[in-house]
């Protein structure tokens, strides 16, 4: 274990930051997937 005085961040705080970053990445990923899906649908509609 680290007993350094400047390491005051708790395990829970580090975990929350990590989860928050993960959620942000997922949101961005979801937006791009939605755009790809919409482009595919629009392309099919234009062909008809």
N, C-alpha and C positions, 0 to 999 in steps of 0.2 A: 504494500500500500504506500501511497505517497503521503508524506507528512509535511509537505511544503506549505508554508503559510499563505502563499498567493493562490493556492488551489482551493478556493472556498466554495466552488460550484458543487452542488450535491449530485449524486447519481441520478436522482429524479429530474433535476433541472436539465442535465445533459440529455436524458432520455426524451424529455419534452421537446427540446430543440431539434433533436434528430427526427422525431415524429413529425414536427411541423415542416421541416424541410422535405420530408418524404411526401407529405400531403400536397405541398406546393408543386412538386415534380409531377405528381399524379394528375393534378388539375390541368397543368400545361399539356400533359400527354393526352388527356381526354379531349381537350379542345382541338388538338391537331387531328385526332382520330375522327372527331365529328366532322371536321372540314373535309377530310379525305372521303368519308362516307357520303357527304352531301355532293361533292364533286362527282363521284361515281354515279349517284342517282341522277343528277342533272345531265350527265353525259348520256345515260341510257334514255332519258326522256327526249333529248334532242334528236337521237337516232330515229325515233318512231315517227 
